[in-house]
Amino acid sequence: VLRAQPRLRLRLAHVVAPDTPKGLMATRLQALLAQRSEGAVVLDVYPNGSLYSDADELEALQWGAVELLIPSLSKFGRLGTAVFELFDLPFLFADRAAVRRVVEGEWARELFEPLQRHGLLGLGFLDNGFKHMSARTHPLREPRDYRGLRMRVQPSLTIAAQMRALGAYPVMMDFAATRHALARGVVDGTENPLTNFWSGRMHEVQRHLTLSAHGYLGYAVVANATFWAHLPQPERRLIEVALADAIAFGNAMALQQEQRALQALRDDGRIQLHYPSPEEREALRQAMAPADDALAARIGPRWVRAMRE
């Protein structure tokens, strides 16, 4: 058993609400560390972008201003590690089981390796489910329905390429600013998992939500590499085991919260839910296919081909 002293204090920042899968995973990790270390290891959690914004958090981790982050995979493109944009490819994963085959195997080590050059260490992957399209003015059923719309996206060139292929204008924007931008008409629509859509109250400022499940949104738990290298072995092992348990909990919550969010949106009644037919999904897939080519040109076709397979 670890001694109660000296204390080890860690900081974990994230940009979404505490009741989202990411938020629930963070508070679970906080509780597990406190319990299993008998108070010797303390994790301070800062949700809702209260410490750092989407745009600032990776730099803060590199500088050691926080020890742990859970950024969406798309954000690593800012570091020049475009390989993580493989997860942004449209209609890549059929279900969560397909995601698990990638993030729990040899792929995980290969994907995390480039982060070490930037002073970061990948510790695990976390689900947030599949993304759906929303708009303020009209249902998004066919590719032509996207033409001319300003769509908020994460900082991913692959996602931006998807929107341009549909004839929409991608607008990269922090998650925390999205609802306000939708309410003011700065952007017309967005894509998000149901949990983020509901917790971000976007149903109050959008009229139509198409359950397209066109893309996956996942996170990576990353640590400052220097901090991790200087951790004593007992504390490092404690964090690794607690993190594995917290991620398993977070993934279970992601599925549960997705189902709850869908029911909450139905019960709320302020937004119309649209269920695309197989033909409409196929038309959307074909229209977004140029994003595959754009990403293959940047990171090499081997990665895209291997991920598809």
Secondary structure as GFF3:
##gff-version 3
##sequence-region A 1 309
A	DSSP	beta_strand	8	13	.	.	.	ID=ss1
A	DSSP	alpha_helix	21	36	.	.	.	ID=ss2
A	DSSP	beta_strand	41	46	.	.	.	ID=ss3
A	DSSP	alpha_helix	57	63	.	.	.	ID=ss4
A	DSSP	beta_strand	68	69	.	.	.	ID=ss5
A	DSSP	three_ten_helix	73	79	.	.	.	ID=ss6
A	DSSP	three_ten_helix	82	88	.	.	.	ID=ss7
A	DSSP	alpha_helix	96	103	.	.	.	ID=ss8
A	DSSP	alpha_helix	106	112	.	.	.	ID=ss9
A	DSSP	three_ten_helix	113	118	.	.	.	ID=ss10
A	DSSP	beta_strand	120	135	.	.	.	ID=ss11
A	DSSP	three_ten_helix	143	146	.	.	.	ID=ss12
A	DSSP	beta_strand	150	153	.	.	.	ID=ss13
A	DSSP	alpha_helix	157	165	.	.	.	ID=ss14
A	DSSP	beta_strand	169	172	.	.	.	ID=ss15
A	DSSP	three_ten_helix	175	177	.	.	.	ID=ss16
A	DSSP	alpha_helix	178	184	.	.	.	ID=ss17
A	DSSP	beta_strand	189	193	.	.	.	ID=ss18
A	DSSP	alpha_helix	194	199	.	.	.	ID=ss19
A	DSSP	three_ten_helix	202	204	.	.	.	ID=ss20
A	DSSP	beta_strand	208	224	.	.	.	ID=ss21
A	DSSP	alpha_helix	225	229	.	.	.	ID=ss22
A	DSSP	alpha_helix	233	268	.	.	.	ID=ss23
A	DSSP	beta_strand	272	274	.	.	.	ID=ss24
A	DSSP	alpha_helix	278	288	.	.	.	ID=ss25
A	DSSP	alpha_helix	290	299	.	.	.	ID=ss26
A	DSSP	alpha_helix	301	308	.	.	.	ID=ss27
###
